[in-house]
C-alpha cells in the first residue's frame, strides 16, 4: 500500500493528499489515454538529495504526451520545479515521484474532444520495487504467455497508461505461478522486456540488451549502457531468443523503480 505523504501537486496547486480527487467520468479512467513517469530521489552523503535524471524523465513525459496528442499546459521547466517543490513540502529526502498527465472529465466517448488536460505529481517513500531481498539475492522470472505490444499496435515509445494492461496481466500470471516477475517476448518471439523493466544479459563478458523496438526506451537502461561502456565493457543492442537467455552467464533487469535487479532463475533454469 502506498505510504501517504502530505501534499500532491495538482494542476499548479499543492493540495492535501486525500483531497487530490477527480470525477468518476474522467476520460483517462475509461479509455486509458494518459501518460506518466516513475522517478526516484536519493539522499546524498552531504545531507542533500538528488533526483535521478530529472530532466530526462520530464522530457520523456512530454514526448509521451506528444505521441498521444496531449498538450501539457505547463512547460518542462515548470514540471521539473513542481517536482522539487513537492518533494520539499513532503519533506522527502528519498522516495518515489509519480507525475501523471491525463484527460479530464467532459465529453464521454473514444474521442475526448476538448476535455481538459490535467497533471498531478505525487511523491512518497518507496523501498525496493521487487522486494527487499531482490537486490541482494536476485529474483525468479517466468516467460509470460502474454506478448509485448507490436510497434504498430501500441506506441511503445510512450509511457502510456493503457499500455500497462499488458503488464498487469503478465505480472498477475507470474505471481500466481510462484515467480517474482514476468518476462515478455515480442510478436516475433524474441525477448522484449519485463512488466516494468528492461532486460540485460551477459555472455562471455559481452553485455547485450534488446533493441528499441517493442520496448520502452528506459532511462535507467541508457544509464547502465553508458556506465558499462565507460568501464570498458562491450555493450550490444541486438535481438536475442529465450534459449540465449537460458545460456547467459548473468542476467538483470533495469528500471527507475526496480533499479538494477539481478535475475537468479528463468523458467526454472
PEHU-V260830 format. One record per residue. N is the residue number from 0. RES is the residue in one letter. PSI is psi in degrees with one decimal (999 if undefined). OMEGA is omega as a letter, one per 30 degrees, with the letter a starting at -180 (* if undefined). Layout:
n=<N:N>
res=<RES:RES>
psi=<PSI:PSI>
omega=<OMEGA:OMEGA>
//
This chain:
n=<0:1:2:3:4:5:6:7:8:9:10:11:12:13:14:15:16:17:18:19:20:21:22:23:24:25:26:27:28:29:30:31:32:33:34:35:36:37:38:39:40:41:42:43:44:45:46:47:48:49:50:51:52:53:54:55:56:57:58:59:60:61:62:63:64:65:66:67:68:69:70:71:72:73:74:75:76:77:78:79:80:81:82:83:84:85:86:87:88:89:90:91:92:93:94:95:96:97:98:99:100:101:102:103:104:105:106:107:108:109:110:111:112:113:114:115:116:117:118:119:120:121:122:123:124:125:126:127:128:129:130:131:132:133:134:135:136:137:138:139:140:141:142:143:144:145:146:147:148:149:150:151:152:153:154:155:156:157:158:159:160:161:162:163:164:165:166:167:168:169:170:171:172:173:174:175:176:177:178:179:180:181:182:183:184:185:186:187:188:189:190:191:192:193:194:195:196:197:198:199:200:201:202:203:204:205:206:207:208:209:210:211:212:213:214:215:216:217:218:219:220:221:222:223:224:225:226:227:228:229:230:231:232:233:234:235:236:237:238:239:240:241:242:243:244:245:246:247:248:249:250:251:252:253:254:255:256:257:258:259:260:261:262:263:264:265:266:267:268>
res=<X:X:X:X:X:X:X:X:X:X:X:X:X:X:X:X:X:X:X:X:X:X:X:X:X:X:X:X:X:X:X:X:X:X:X:X:X:X:X:X:X:X:X:X:X:X:X:X:X:X:X:X:X:X:X:X:X:X:X:X:X:X:X:X:X:X:X:X:X:X:X:X:X:X:X:X:X:X:X:X:X:X:X:X:X:X:X:X:X:X:X:X:X:X:X:X:X:X:X:X:X:X:X:X:X:X:X:X:X:X:X:X:X:X:X:X:X:X:X:X:X:X:X:X:X:X:X:X:X:X:X:X:X:X:X:X:X:X:X:X:X:X:X:X:X:X:X:X:X:X:X:X:X:X:X:X:X:X:X:X:X:X:X:X:X:X:X:X:X:X:X:X:X:X:X:X:X:X:X:X:X:X:X:X:X:X:X:X:X:X:X:X:X:X:X:X:X:X:X:X:X:X:X:X:X:X:X:X:X:X:X:X:X:X:X:X:X:X:X:X:X:X:X:X:X:X:X:X:X:X:X:X:X:X:X:X:X:X:X:X:X:X:X:X:X:X:X:X:X:X:X:X:X:X:X:X:X:X:X:X:X:X:X:X:X:X:X:X:X>
psi=<140.1:133.0:119.4:142.4:-173.7:-48.4:156.0:134.3:123.4:106.5:45.0:-4.1:145.6:120.4:154.2:144.4:-50.3:-7.9:2.2:83.9:156.3:165.6:149.7:-16.2:20.8:128.1:-44.9:-32.0:-30.1:-35.2:-5.2:7.2:91.1:161.2:149.9:172.2:156.5:120.4:148.9:147.6:135.0:140.6:139.1:159.8:-21.1:5.7:-9.0:-165.4:156.0:130.3:127.0:111.2:54.4:-49.8:-38.7:-39.0:-43.5:-39.8:-42.2:-35.5:-44.9:-35.8:-39.1:-41.5:-41.6:-43.6:-37.3:11.0:44.7:131.6:110.3:125.5:32.5:160.2:165.9:-39.4:-38.3:-40.5:-41.1:-44.5:-37.1:-34.8:-46.5:-42.7:-42.4:-39.5:-43.3:-45.7:-27.5:1.3:45.5:108.7:-26.0:135.6:-164.6:147.1:128.7:95.2:140.1:128.1:129.9:165.0:123.5:-170.7:156.0:-107.3:139.4:136.5:169.0:-44.3:122.0:-5.8:-133.9:25.9:145.5:145.7:119.2:155.4:136.3:157.5:117.4:145.3:144.5:161.2:137.4:122.5:-146.6:125.4:-40.3:18.6:151.7:-34.2:-13.1:-41.9:-25.7:-44.4:-12.3:172.3:162.0:132.7:141.4:133.7:124.7:153.6:-10.4:133.1:143.4:154.4:136.4:145.2:-18.4:2.3:-49.6:147.5:94.6:-13.8:-10.6:137.7:77.5:137.8:-49.6:-25.5:-24.6:-1.6:-42.1:-44.2:-41.3:-44.9:-42.8:-40.1:-44.5:-43.9:-45.5:-45.1:-39.0:-28.7:7.1:13.3:167.9:-29.6:158.0:143.7:129.7:144.3:159.7:-176.6:-17.1:3.6:4.8:155.8:129.5:-83.6:177.7:-168.3:-25.8:21.6:151.3:161.2:144.0:146.8:156.1:128.9:118.5:42.9:-4.1:130.5:128.3:142.7:154.0:143.7:167.8:85.5:-84.4:0.7:159.3:139.9:89.9:136.0:-37.8:-37.7:-49.6:-40.4:-42.9:-41.4:-42.8:-46.7:-42.1:-43.2:-38.0:-29.5:1.5:6.1:152.2:124.4:127.6:132.1:108.9:151.5:144.8:156.3:171.0:-38.5:-29.7:-37.0:-43.3:-31.8:1.7:151.1:-34.8:159.1:147.8:156.6:151.8:146.5:153.3:-36.4:-48.9:-15.6:-128.6:107.3:119.4:149.0:124.5:-16.9:137.8:120.9:46.9:16.6:999>
omega=<a:l:a:l:a:a:l:l:a:l:l:a:l:a:l:a:a:l:l:a:l:l:a:l:l:a:a:l:a:a:l:a:l:a:a:l:l:a:l:l:a:l:a:a:l:l:l:l:l:l:a:l:a:a:l:l:a:l:l:l:a:l:l:l:l:l:a:l:l:l:l:a:l:l:l:l:l:l:l:l:l:l:l:l:a:l:a:a:l:l:a:l:a:a:a:a:a:l:l:l:a:l:a:a:l:l:l:a:a:l:a:l:a:l:a:l:a:a:l:l:l:l:l:l:l:l:a:a:a:l:a:a:a:a:a:a:a:a:l:a:l:l:a:l:l:a:l:a:l:a:l:l:l:l:a:l:l:l:a:a:a:l:a:l:l:l:a:l:l:a:l:a:a:a:l:l:l:l:l:a:l:l:a:l:l:a:l:l:l:a:a:a:l:a:l:a:l:a:l:l:l:l:l:l:l:l:a:l:a:l:a:l:a:a:l:l:a:l:l:l:l:a:l:l:l:a:a:l:l:l:l:l:l:a:a:l:a:l:l:a:a:a:l:l:l:a:a:l:l:l:l:l:l:l:a:l:a:a:l:a:l:l:a:a:l:l:l:l:*>
//
